Amino acid sequence: RNIVAALVIAGLVLLPVYSALSGNVFILTMFTRIVILALAAASLNLIMGYGGMMSFGHAAYLGIGGYAVGILAFEGIGSGFIQWPVALIASASFALVIGALSLRTRGVYFIMITLAFAQMAYYVASALARYGADDGLTIYKRSSFGSLVDLSNRTQFYYVCLACLLGGLYLIWRIVNSRFGLVVQGVRSNEQRMQAIGFHSNRYRLVCFVISGTICGLAGALLANQTDFVSPAVMYWTRSGDLMVMVILGGMGTLFGPVIGAIVFLVLEELLSQVTEYWALIMGPLLLLVVLFARGGIMGLLGRASRD
């Protein structure tokens, strides 16, 4: 698994070189999107894989981060030093509200409450007539960081996204292996026992939930810059489902699983969509086979192969 992760990271780092030598601009654009959604999937894995919180509304933070960038750009504020912190703060605030209410419940009730809040955010965005409503909001200029970095340059923007992904993975690794992370994982395994020895489980879960939403908000800001557009569709429940599939496909509770899952899912989506418009009919059985025969996702399959 470590070898595969190292090879994938090396491939992602060298991808712009291949794109420049081959003249294939599309592959750089596609993998920029993959890297951004891998960051969103990794943030979901923090609460779902390590914390046992099955959130079905995670795409809401993608939309909130994206709309923070889009609305500020529309109002004439183009500095990334303002746009991105606002996107993070807005996502964290929304996650705090959702978490404070939804973490009072468990199981399917938690899933439905997170889904309900995400749909509320979707309909609020659809009602913002000043900012495009259902038609979405076009962003005419990407976030500006002065002479530090030019996001209009495809290569520079790709490396910014990749740096955010690697930084997000490092942060998640530090959290998971800290005392805080061990408590969160302990609550996932046996909440009553953790409470019996003195830990307030909901406080730990809430902090973890807010951190996850903040990281996903950063992915939303990146996605808005990548597409130069943001619409309510980005926070629809099907996008949350896509993120969950990426995590499960790559391997829940593994650091690099969501990245592998995002690459496999989005590359398959692109290839199959070129064959037929009903690509989901092919993708569905493939995902079903992974769930049935590759317990722990692709990373779990690689782990068993290495032991054999």
C-alpha positions as CSV (number, residue, x, y, z in Angstrom):
1,R,0.0,0.0,0.0
2,N,2.8,2.4,0.8
3,I,4.5,1.7,-2.5
4,V,1.2,2.3,-4.4
5,A,0.7,5.6,-2.5
6,A,4.2,6.7,-3.2
7,L,3.8,5.9,-6.9
8,V,0.5,7.8,-7.1
9,I,2.0,10.9,-5.4
10,A,5.0,10.7,-7.8
11,G,2.6,10.5,-10.7
12,L,0.6,13.4,-9.5
13,V,3.7,15.5,-9.0
14,L,5.1,14.7,-12.5
15,L,1.7,15.0,-14.3
16,P,2.2,18.6,-15.5
17,V,5.6,17.6,-17.0
18,Y,3.8,14.9,-19.0
19,S,1.1,17.3,-20.0
20,A,3.6,19.9,-21.2
21,L,5.6,17.3,-23.2
22,S,2.6,15.6,-24.8
23,G,0.6,18.8,-25.3
24,N,-2.3,17.1,-23.6
25,V,-4.0,20.0,-21.7
26,F,-7.1,18.1,-20.9
27,I,-5.4,15.5,-18.7
28,L,-4.1,18.4,-16.5
29,T,-7.5,19.9,-16.2
30,M,-9.1,16.5,-15.4
31,F,-6.6,15.7,-12.7
32,T,-6.9,19.2,-11.2
33,R,-10.6,18.3,-10.6
34,I,-9.6,14.9,-9.3
35,V,-7.1,16.4,-6.8
36,I,-9.8,18.9,-5.6
37,L,-12.4,16.2,-5.1
38,A,-9.9,13.9,-3.5
39,L,-9.4,16.6,-0.8
40,A,-13.1,16.7,-0.3
41,A,-13.3,12.9,0.0
42,A,-10.4,12.9,2.4
43,S,-12.2,15.4,4.6
44,L,-15.3,13.1,4.6
45,N,-13.1,10.1,5.5
46,L,-12.0,11.9,8.6
47,I,-15.5,11.8,10.1
48,M,-16.8,8.7,8.3
49,G,-13.8,6.4,8.3
50,Y,-12.2,7.4,11.5
51,G,-15.1,9.0,13.4
52,G,-17.9,6.7,12.3
53,M,-20.2,9.6,11.4
54,M,-22.0,8.8,8.1
55,S,-22.7,12.3,6.8
56,F,-24.8,12.5,3.7
57,G,-24.6,16.2,3.4
58,H,-20.9,16.8,3.0
59,A,-21.2,18.4,-0.4
60,A,-22.8,21.4,1.3
61,Y,-19.4,22.6,2.3
62,L,-18.2,22.4,-1.3
63,G,-21.0,24.7,-2.2
64,I,-20.4,27.1,0.7
65,G,-16.7,27.4,0.0
66,G,-17.4,27.9,-3.7
67,Y,-20.2,30.5,-3.1
68,A,-17.9,32.4,-0.7
69,V,-15.4,32.8,-3.5
70,G,-18.0,33.5,-6.1
71,I,-20.1,36.1,-4.1
72,L,-17.0,38.0,-3.0
73,A,-15.7,38.1,-6.6
74,F,-19.1,39.3,-7.8
75,E,-19.0,42.1,-5.2
76,G,-15.6,43.2,-6.4
77,I,-13.4,41.5,-3.8
78,G,-10.9,39.4,-5.7
79,S,-8.1,38.9,-3.2
80,G,-7.6,35.2,-2.3
81,F,-6.3,36.4,1.1
82,I,-9.9,37.5,1.8
83,Q,-11.9,35.0,-0.2
84,W,-10.3,31.8,1.0
85,P,-10.4,32.6,4.8
86,V,-14.0,33.6,4.4
87,A,-14.7,30.3,2.6
88,L,-13.1,28.4,5.5
89,I,-14.9,30.4,8.2
90,A,-18.2,30.0,6.5
91,S,-17.8,26.3,6.1
92,A,-16.6,25.9,9.7
93,S,-19.6,27.9,11.0
94,F,-22.1,25.9,9.0
95,A,-20.4,22.6,10.1
96,L,-20.6,23.8,13.7
97,V,-24.4,24.5,13.5
98,I,-25.1,21.2,11.7
99,G,-22.8,19.2,14.1
100,A,-24.3,20.7,17.2
101,L,-27.8,19.6,16.1
102,S,-27.2,16.4,14.3
103,L,-24.7,14.8,16.7
104,R,-27.5,14.5,19.2
105,T,-28.8,11.6,17.1
106,R,-27.2,8.4,15.9
107,G,-27.5,6.0,12.9
108,V,-30.0,6.7,10.2
109,Y,-31.3,9.7,12.0
110,F,-27.9,11.4,11.8
111,I,-27.7,10.6,8.1
112,M,-31.1,12.1,7.4
113,I,-30.4,15.2,9.4
114,T,-27.1,15.9,7.6
115,L,-28.9,15.3,4.3
116,A,-31.7,17.7,5.3
117,F,-29.3,20.5,6.2
118,A,-27.5,20.0,2.9
119,Q,-30.7,20.2,1.0
120,M,-31.7,23.4,2.9
121,A,-28.4,24.9,1.8
122,Y,-29.1,23.8,-1.8
123,Y,-32.5,25.5,-1.8
124,V,-31.1,28.7,-0.2
125,A,-28.5,28.9,-2.9
126,S,-31.2,28.3,-5.5
127,A,-33.1,31.3,-4.2
128,L,-30.2,33.7,-4.4
129,A,-31.5,35.7,-7.4
130,R,-28.7,38.3,-7.2
131,Y,-26.1,35.5,-7.6
132,G,-27.7,33.6,-10.4
133,A,-30.1,31.4,-8.5
134,D,-30.6,28.0,-10.3
135,D,-28.4,29.2,-13.2
136,G,-25.4,29.6,-11.0
137,L,-22.8,32.3,-10.8
138,T,-19.9,32.9,-13.2
139,I,-16.6,33.9,-11.7
140,Y,-14.8,36.1,-14.3
141,K,-11.5,36.2,-12.4
142,R,-9.8,33.7,-10.2
143,S,-8.6,34.5,-6.7
144,S,-5.6,36.9,-6.7
145,F,-2.6,36.3,-4.5
146,G,-0.5,39.2,-6.0
147,S,2.8,38.1,-7.3
148,L,2.9,35.0,-5.0
149,V,1.1,32.7,-7.4
150,D,-1.0,33.0,-10.6
151,L,-4.0,30.8,-10.4
152,S,-4.8,31.6,-14.1
153,N,-1.8,29.5,-15.0
154,R,-3.0,25.9,-15.2
155,T,0.3,24.4,-14.0
156,Q,0.6,26.7,-11.0
157,F,-3.0,26.2,-10.1
158,Y,-2.6,22.4,-10.3
159,Y,0.3,22.5,-7.9
160,V,-1.6,24.8,-5.5
161,C,-4.4,22.2,-5.5
162,L,-1.9,19.3,-5.0
163,A,-0.2,21.2,-2.2
164,C,-3.6,21.7,-0.5
165,L,-4.3,17.9,-0.9
166,L,-1.0,16.8,0.6
167,G,-1.3,19.4,3.3
168,G,-4.8,18.2,4.1
169,L,-3.6,14.6,4.2
170,Y,-0.8,15.5,6.6
171,L,-3.2,17.4,8.8
172,I,-5.6,14.4,8.9
173,W,-2.6,12.1,9.6
174,R,-1.6,14.3,12.6
175,I,-5.1,14.4,13.9
176,V,-5.7,10.7,13.6
177,N,-2.5,9.8,15.4
178,S,-2.9,12.4,18.1
179,R,-4.6,11.9,21.5
180,F,-7.6,13.7,20.2
181,G,-7.8,11.4,17.2
182,L,-7.5,8.3,19.3
183,V,-10.4,9.5,21.4
184,V,-12.5,10.0,18.3
185,Q,-11.7,6.5,17.1
186,G,-12.4,5.2,20.5
187,V,-15.9,6.8,20.5
188,R,-16.5,5.2,17.1
189,S,-15.7,1.8,18.5
190,N,-17.4,2.1,21.9
191,E,-19.0,5.4,22.8
192,Q,-20.4,4.2,26.2
193,R,-17.0,3.0,27.4
194,M,-15.3,6.2,26.4
195,Q,-18.0,8.2,28.3
196,A,-17.6,5.9,31.3
197,I,-13.9,6.7,31.6
198,G,-14.5,10.5,31.5
199,F,-14.5,11.6,27.8
200,H,-17.3,13.9,26.6
201,S,-17.8,12.1,23.3
202,N,-20.0,14.7,21.6
203,R,-17.4,17.5,22.1
204,Y,-14.7,15.4,20.4
205,R,-17.0,14.4,17.6
206,L,-18.2,18.0,17.1
207,V,-14.6,19.4,16.8
208,C,-13.8,16.6,14.3
209,F,-16.9,17.4,12.4
210,V,-16.0,21.1,12.1
211,I,-12.4,20.3,11.0
212,S,-13.8,18.1,8.3
213,G,-16.3,20.7,7.1
214,T,-13.5,23.3,7.0
215,I,-11.2,21.2,4.9
216,C,-14.1,20.5,2.5
217,G,-14.8,24.3,2.3
218,L,-11.2,24.7,1.1
219,A,-11.9,22.1,-1.6
220,G,-15.0,24.2,-2.6
221,A,-13.0,27.3,-2.9
222,L,-10.5,25.5,-5.2
223,L,-13.3,24.0,-7.2
224,A,-14.9,27.4,-7.8
225,N,-11.6,28.7,-9.1
226,Q,-11.1,25.6,-11.3
227,T,-14.5,25.8,-13.0
228,D,-14.8,29.6,-12.9
229,F,-18.4,28.9,-11.9
230,V,-20.4,27.9,-8.9
231,S,-24.0,26.7,-8.8
232,P,-26.4,25.0,-6.3
233,A,-25.9,21.7,-8.1
234,V,-22.5,21.4,-6.5
235,M,-24.1,20.9,-3.1
236,Y,-26.9,18.6,-4.2
237,W,-27.2,15.2,-2.4
238,T,-25.9,13.2,-5.4
239,R,-22.5,15.0,-5.0
240,S,-22.4,13.9,-1.3
241,G,-23.1,10.4,-2.6
242,D,-20.2,10.6,-5.0
243,L,-17.9,11.6,-2.2
244,M,-19.1,8.7,-0.1
245,V,-18.5,6.3,-3.0
246,M,-14.9,7.6,-3.4
247,V,-14.2,7.0,0.3
248,I,-15.7,3.5,0.3
249,L,-14.1,2.6,-3.0
250,G,-10.7,3.6,-1.9
251,G,-11.0,2.3,1.6
252,M,-12.6,3.9,4.7
253,G,-10.4,4.6,7.6
254,T,-7.2,4.7,5.5
255,L,-5.2,7.9,4.9
256,F,-4.7,7.5,1.2
257,G,-7.8,5.5,0.3
258,P,-10.0,8.5,-0.6
259,V,-7.3,9.7,-3.0
260,I,-7.2,6.3,-4.8
261,G,-11.0,6.2,-4.7
262,A,-11.3,9.6,-6.3
263,I,-8.8,8.8,-9.1
264,V,-10.4,5.5,-9.9
265,F,-14.0,6.8,-9.7
266,L,-13.5,9.9,-11.8
267,V,-11.2,8.3,-14.4
268,L,-13.8,5.5,-14.8
269,E,-16.6,8.1,-15.1
270,E,-14.7,9.9,-17.8
271,L,-13.8,6.8,-19.8
272,L,-17.3,5.2,-19.5
273,S,-19.0,8.5,-20.4
274,Q,-17.2,8.5,-23.7
275,V,-18.6,5.0,-24.5
276,T,-22.2,5.6,-23.4
277,E,-24.4,8.2,-21.8
278,Y,-25.7,5.5,-19.5
279,W,-22.2,5.1,-17.9
280,A,-23.8,4.8,-14.5
281,L,-25.3,1.4,-15.5
282,I,-21.7,0.1,-15.9
283,M,-20.3,1.9,-12.9
284,G,-22.9,0.6,-10.5
285,P,-22.1,-3.2,-10.9
286,L,-18.3,-2.4,-10.8
287,L,-18.8,-0.6,-7.4
288,L,-21.0,-3.5,-6.2
289,L,-18.2,-6.0,-7.0
290,V,-15.7,-3.9,-5.1
291,V,-18.0,-3.8,-2.0
292,L,-18.7,-7.5,-2.2
293,F,-15.2,-8.8,-2.9
294,A,-12.8,-6.1,-1.9
295,R,-13.6,-5.5,1.8
296,G,-11.9,-2.4,2.9
297,G,-11.9,-1.0,-0.6
298,I,-8.9,-0.9,-2.9
299,M,-6.5,-0.1,-0.1
300,G,-7.8,-3.1,1.9
301,L,-7.4,-5.3,-1.2
302,L,-3.8,-4.1,-1.6
303,G,-3.1,-4.8,2.1
304,R,-4.4,-8.4,1.9
305,A,-2.4,-8.9,-1.3
306,S,0.8,-7.8,0.4
307,R,0.2,-10.2,3.4
308,D,-0.4,-13.1,1.0
